[in-house]
Amino acid sequence: MKFKTFFWFVGPSLFMMLLFIAAPLISVFIQSFQITQPVMQQIEVETCTPGFLTQTCTTEIKTVPIIDEETGKTRTTTAWVGFQSYKNVLQMDKVWAAIGSGNVSDILQIDFWKALRFTLMFTLVTLPLVVGVGLAIALAVNNAAKWLRGPVIFVSLLPFIITPVIGSLSIYWLFVGDGILTATLERWTGQDIAMFAQAWTIELLMYFYRVWHVAPFAFVIFYAGLQTVNMDTLESAIIDGASRFERLRYVIVPHLMPLIIFIALIHLMDCYRVFDEIIGFRSQAHVISLQWLTFDFLTPDDAGNRAISRAAASAMLTMIGIVILLILPLRRTWRDHKGGAH
Amino acid sequence: MYLKKLALAGVVSLMGTSAFAACAYENDVPLKSLSAGFEAWKAVTDAMAECGNFQAELDQEFRTKQPAAFEANPSLYHIGGVSNGTITPLLNAGTIRPLDDLVAKYGQNLAPNQLIKVDGKIMAVAMMVNTQHLMYRADIFDELGLEVPTSWDEVFAAAATIKEAGVVDHAIGATMKSGWNLAQEFVNMYPGFGGQLFNADNTTAVNSDAGMKALETMARTLDYTDPEVLVSDSTYVQQQFQQGKIAMSNLWASRGGAMDDAAESSVVGKVKMAAAPLAMEGGAPATTLWWDGIVIAANITDEEADAAFRLAMEGLDEEMVKANNEAAIWLVKGYEPGPLAKGAIDTATASPAAPAYPSTTQMGLLHTALGNELPAFLTGERDAAATLVAVEEAYTTSAKEAGVLE
């Protein structure tokens, strides 16, 4: 292809990527090293608030931002603070103290590490399950009678179509308090069940929900891959007396390997950003994720404060985490790619 | 919070109406308002809409939208519904206007205690008071021969009897959803033990004896609540009441009306109100006082502000209050305190009275710190002393970032 043609094809998406991915990333990177704060002053203010019949007036010293006369906006200063925001998020001094005193589990009381523990576990536990369940459905559909395939594919794709927030909300409503499923389980077992009262049941529901939601994606990819398995190889394996499992192990899985890597890549990226489940399940008291942590820093409180610098630092740390996770599968893809060129 | 937004998307009603039913005049300036979504706001905005050319947005997430929307020039809304907790960012950024001249022009019917003055200038007009106070199932208390509790010790004694009798699923309901709600429970309990939230130098004083006692009391509640209490917000507790699953709760007065709503409640007429329980002998009721009211944006023309205030006064008139007497503890003329208002009035007029929730930048920061750090205590991951230290540290970090502390 001529360079000019190539350029006109790639140009628009390159521009969009620079505008919507690179630029915000650079801006967040810079903000994570800065703190912007309003210039505060202390003034004596008399505030009157209503009681029921009377009014109470109090005079107190209040710390309020200075409003600029000209622009009418709050006056702010921006300072470079180096790694301060990262320190505030990571709280390494406490981590070392916990390790030093031998109470390693104390580390999990720090928000960032608590979130990291869950995010990593969530990602790594659901990964094999999604690949396994996806492959199982694909094999089942592939072996099903032709007339049955359409409906089965349709039904097994449904979970994937549901908007993630709505899906997690549905699970929450099914299980919370006297939700339909909890009530049924309670009647069945005769025990009082509270799924949202402790961390491990919430986590279990989260794993279940994520696998249920994402497995259809893996299934579609694997099902497409199964259509390209070399029939000659399969037949010769049968003639050689390979059992069903051996055919799967030595013919089908190696053939699907690039797809498995692909699914793993996508899944790692998606799962590391786990967020909907935390919100949907209202699990903040027990389980939080890195993405939720960033969101929480960004949410303004009633007085309008938001921790933008810490949010930026936590976002950068999340990105670094994804990069580290992706290095392994990416290296493999790269090797395969180079190998394929020979 | 995101979730609340979703749940309330249905409630957010955009009411552009051309019916001039009961309005004294016809409004010809297009106006918009943004406020919380509870019953009282619906009543007020409905009354305003009768004058025409008015769009009300009722959204429980108003607190995150309001500061930015009012900072725009021209402001995206003319009228804002605020409380003493959420007026702070608007005051700080100077995006709401002093109302003295407008009050002089249109505010003949306002009572003096409705005028929220900051530094001598009227910045908001309050329409109702709100507070968390004791709601209890009078029928259960009668049946078991229990007295209405006036202190938290009595609350626990009554709860033990109710639990023993097994008449409801859980003796106590609590708004302890981790985050804002849970922090509010602490902010209610702590001053009840005589605790000061801040020192003079803006550092927080929660790491104190009163703090320990407040946490202990909160932990004792857990013996009688739903095990899933860390996900229950006011709406959830209200529903537990309505479905007859709990016997008492320290719940918002604004939720009282729903107990007698026959369409959704199975306990109509059975829920009574009492003052918020005392945390300690001789102390104030363990709660905070809130007001809700209206503000007018600064970044709009004077004509628009004039029309907006006139419209707001039309919404806050006697006629509206008479039609919606039970929707809130109104401060507006014409309000007849009914049985549902008893608890709130007793709380507000107690001596010493419960403090008002502080409208300061520091309070916002401390509220967030409490909301994030308290869950670990209630799940048993961390003891009370360590939790208070963690709250103090979290507050200090964010206060330094916000420029409140050096």
Interface residues (C-beta under 8 A of the other chain):
Chain A: I35 Q37 P38 V39 M40 V45 E46 T47 C48 T49 P50 G51 F52 L53 T54 Q55 T56 C57 I61 K62 T63 V64 P65 I67 G72 K73 T74 T77 S85 N88 L108 Q109 D111 V165 L169 V176 G177 A194 M195 F196 A197 Q198 A199 I279 G280 F281 R282 S283 Q284 A285 H286 D296 T299 P300 D301 D302 A303 G304 N305 A307 S309 R310
Chain B: M1 Y2 L3 L6 R63 T64 P67 E71 N84 G85 T86 T88 P89 L91 N92 A93 G94 P112 N113 Q114 L115 I116 K117 V118 D119 G120 A126 V129 K177 S178 G179 L182 A200 N202 D226 P227 E228 L230 V231 Y236 Q240 L289 W291 A298 I329 L331 A344 I345 A348 T349 A353 A356 S359 T360 T361 Q362 M363 G364 L365 H367 T368 N372 P375 A376 L378 T379 E381 R382 A386 A390 T397 S398 E401 A402 G403 V404
